[in-house]
Amino acid sequence: MTEHCNAIVAANPGGPDVLELVQHPVPVPGPGELLVKVAAVGVNFIESYQREGIYKVPFPFTPGAEAAGTVAAVGPGVTSHSVGDRVATAEGIACYAEYAIFPAVAALPVPSNLPLDIAAALPLQGMTAHYLMNSTYHVEPGQTVLVHAGAGGVGLLLTQMLKEREARVITTVSTEEKEELSRVAGADEVLHYGDFAAAVREYTDGVGVDVVYDGVGKDTFDGSLASLRTRGTMVLFGGSSGQVPPFDIQRLNAGGSLTLVRPKLNDYLLNARERMWRSTEVFNAAAAGTLTARIGARFPLAEAGAAHTALQGRATTGKVILQP
Ligand SMILES: NC(=O)c1ccc[n+]([C@@H]2O[C@H](COP(=O)([O-])OP(=O)(O)OC[C@H]3O[C@@H](n4cnc5c(N)ncnc54)[C@H](OP(=O)(O)O)[C@@H]3O)[C@@H](O)[C@H]2O)c1
């Protein structure tokens, strides 16, 4: 008899209320796959784009790429993992559930002193922060960086990692509470949006920043370009305020020979070596206490819709977790 477990399903694209708790069959791991009993699920902005139909996914759809838990079964041919191993991933399948499939190659070992809910808060946003500052643009000590949404999931991790690198970090936030969190994470200067480009110029003695990490998108894009130094780099990595409309490339010339890049995590996890490099550095820093993953909100699995409403409504700080 097929066993069933709780899972979230969206029958069709739509608002947060399309996310419904259902019973679905416990998935069976195929070759190269693990079945994982999920302890905590990481909620990420991308799942709201998928739910809304902005990023194309097949419906009915169970969201969730990020989770941590223990291996409940291994698929044919898997020798890398065993039942009982503690694992986390940024590349899981249908993780808004009590049981989910992790590809074995993407199942990251969790250090024994790292709680599983913290492990669920790190893979996607932590490895994103890692590739943004090491690979999309390699930040050097002493460089000046602008990070939008400094109290968000990526923002808090990226700020801490940039300070470890001894960069100068300017962030933007929308509230006093978020300002305080961003400062605790190490930001040297915290701005409240508005004419942030003018404030950045003033703070940098008219020079501008070396690189902008912009996950806010539509509302900040123009100001981000205007915040860059000559030959600066604009890293557009998301659109929490909406997607940036089509863009005239000549603006890069007029802005001072700027570079614009639009990266995504999957392209920076190309093989086992790259995955291991990024995840080991992030997990080890968290286990050693030099990187803090702040869980700003926890929701029961059944309230996935409320979690999306909070995330999209700017009501969250740090990481949002679902607990099956
Ligand atoms: N390309 C990649 O590889 C990759 C990977 C991970 C995440 N991302 C992107 O990175 C961004 C941050 O992701 P996250 O999961 O860490 O989310 P998050 O930053 O925790 O949450 C989004 C934040 O964006 C800010 N924001 C500004 N304008 C907003 C608006 N109009 N509506 C909603 N939020 C607004 C809010 O902070 P304030 O209130 O302080 O403004 C909000 O808290 C997202 O765009 C996500 O898609 C991209």
PDBQT file of the ligand as one rigid body, heavy atoms in Angstrom, charges set to zero:
ROOT
HETATM    1  N1  LIG A 401      19.677  34.891  -8.686  1.00  0.00    +0.000 N 
HETATM    2  C1  LIG A 401      19.844  34.090  -7.652  1.00  0.00    +0.000 C 
HETATM    3  O1  LIG A 401      20.667  33.166  -7.698  1.00  0.00    +0.000 OA
HETATM    4  C2  LIG A 401      19.046  34.313  -6.410  1.00  0.00    +0.000 A 
HETATM    5  C3  LIG A 401      19.166  33.441  -5.331  1.00  0.00    +0.000 A 
HETATM    6  C4  LIG A 401      18.471  33.748  -4.142  1.00  0.00    +0.000 A 
HETATM    7  C5  LIG A 401      17.667  34.860  -4.082  1.00  0.00    +0.000 A 
HETATM    8  N2  LIG A 401      17.549  35.654  -5.190  1.00  0.00    +0.000 N 
HETATM    9  C6  LIG A 401      16.745  36.874  -5.157  1.00  0.00    +0.000 C 
HETATM   10  O2  LIG A 401      17.256  37.691  -4.139  1.00  0.00    +0.000 OA
HETATM   11  C7  LIG A 401      16.225  38.515  -3.634  1.00  0.00    +0.000 C 
HETATM   12  C8  LIG A 401      16.222  38.371  -2.124  1.00  0.00    +0.000 C 
HETATM   13  O3  LIG A 401      15.773  37.060  -1.812  1.00  0.00    +0.000 OA
HETATM   14  P1  LIG A 401      15.527  36.636  -0.318  1.00  0.00    +0.000 P 
HETATM   15  O4  LIG A 401      14.925  35.289  -0.373  1.00  0.00    +0.000 OA
HETATM   16  O5  LIG A 401      16.735  36.866   0.472  1.00  0.00    +0.000 OA
HETATM   17  O6  LIG A 401      14.371  37.656   0.089  1.00  0.00    +0.000 OA
HETATM   18  P2  LIG A 401      14.438  38.794   1.190  1.00  0.00    +0.000 P 
HETATM   19  O7  LIG A 401      15.531  39.754   0.812  1.00  0.00    +0.000 OA
HETATM   20  O8  LIG A 401      14.475  38.171   2.529  1.00  0.00    +0.000 OA
HETATM   21  O9  LIG A 401      13.025  39.479   1.024  1.00  0.00    +0.000 OA
HETATM   22  C9  LIG A 401      12.810  40.433   0.056  1.00  0.00    +0.000 C 
HETATM   23  C10 LIG A 401      13.121  41.851   0.571  1.00  0.00    +0.000 C 
HETATM   24  O10 LIG A 401      13.131  42.716  -0.545  1.00  0.00    +0.000 OA
HETATM   25  C11 LIG A 401      12.875  44.014  -0.081  1.00  0.00    +0.000 C 
HETATM   26  N3  LIG A 401      11.942  44.712  -0.964  1.00  0.00    +0.000 N 
HETATM   27  C12 LIG A 401      12.170  45.903  -1.544  1.00  0.00    +0.000 A 
HETATM   28  N4  LIG A 401      11.118  46.287  -2.250  1.00  0.00    +0.000 NA
HETATM   29  C13 LIG A 401      10.182  45.327  -2.114  1.00  0.00    +0.000 A 
HETATM   30  C14 LIG A 401       8.851  45.174  -2.611  1.00  0.00    +0.000 A 
HETATM   31  N5  LIG A 401       8.277  46.106  -3.390  1.00  0.00    +0.000 N 
HETATM   32  N6  LIG A 401       8.171  44.060  -2.259  1.00  0.00    +0.000 NA
HETATM   33  C15 LIG A 401       8.716  43.129  -1.487  1.00  0.00    +0.000 A 
HETATM   34  N7  LIG A 401       9.980  43.221  -0.997  1.00  0.00    +0.000 NA
HETATM   35  C16 LIG A 401      10.701  44.319  -1.303  1.00  0.00    +0.000 A 
HETATM   36  C17 LIG A 401      12.282  43.882   1.337  1.00  0.00    +0.000 C 
HETATM   37  O11 LIG A 401      13.245  44.366   2.270  1.00  0.00    +0.000 OA
HETATM   38  P3  LIG A 401      13.102  45.914   2.708  1.00  0.00    +0.000 P 
HETATM   39  O12 LIG A 401      11.741  46.014   3.339  1.00  0.00    +0.000 OA
HETATM   40  O13 LIG A 401      14.211  46.197   3.634  1.00  0.00    +0.000 OA
HETATM   41  O14 LIG A 401      13.197  46.695   1.444  1.00  0.00    +0.000 OA
HETATM   42  C18 LIG A 401      12.068  42.398   1.503  1.00  0.00    +0.000 C 
HETATM   43  O15 LIG A 401      12.172  41.987   2.836  1.00  0.00    +0.000 OA
HETATM   44  C19 LIG A 401      14.928  38.071  -4.305  1.00  0.00    +0.000 C 
HETATM   45  O16 LIG A 401      14.678  38.942  -5.378  1.00  0.00    +0.000 OA
HETATM   46  C20 LIG A 401      15.289  36.689  -4.828  1.00  0.00    +0.000 C 
HETATM   47  O17 LIG A 401      14.551  36.345  -5.959  1.00  0.00    +0.000 OA
HETATM   48  C21 LIG A 401      18.212  35.384  -6.333  1.00  0.00    +0.000 A 
ENDROOT
TORSDOF 0
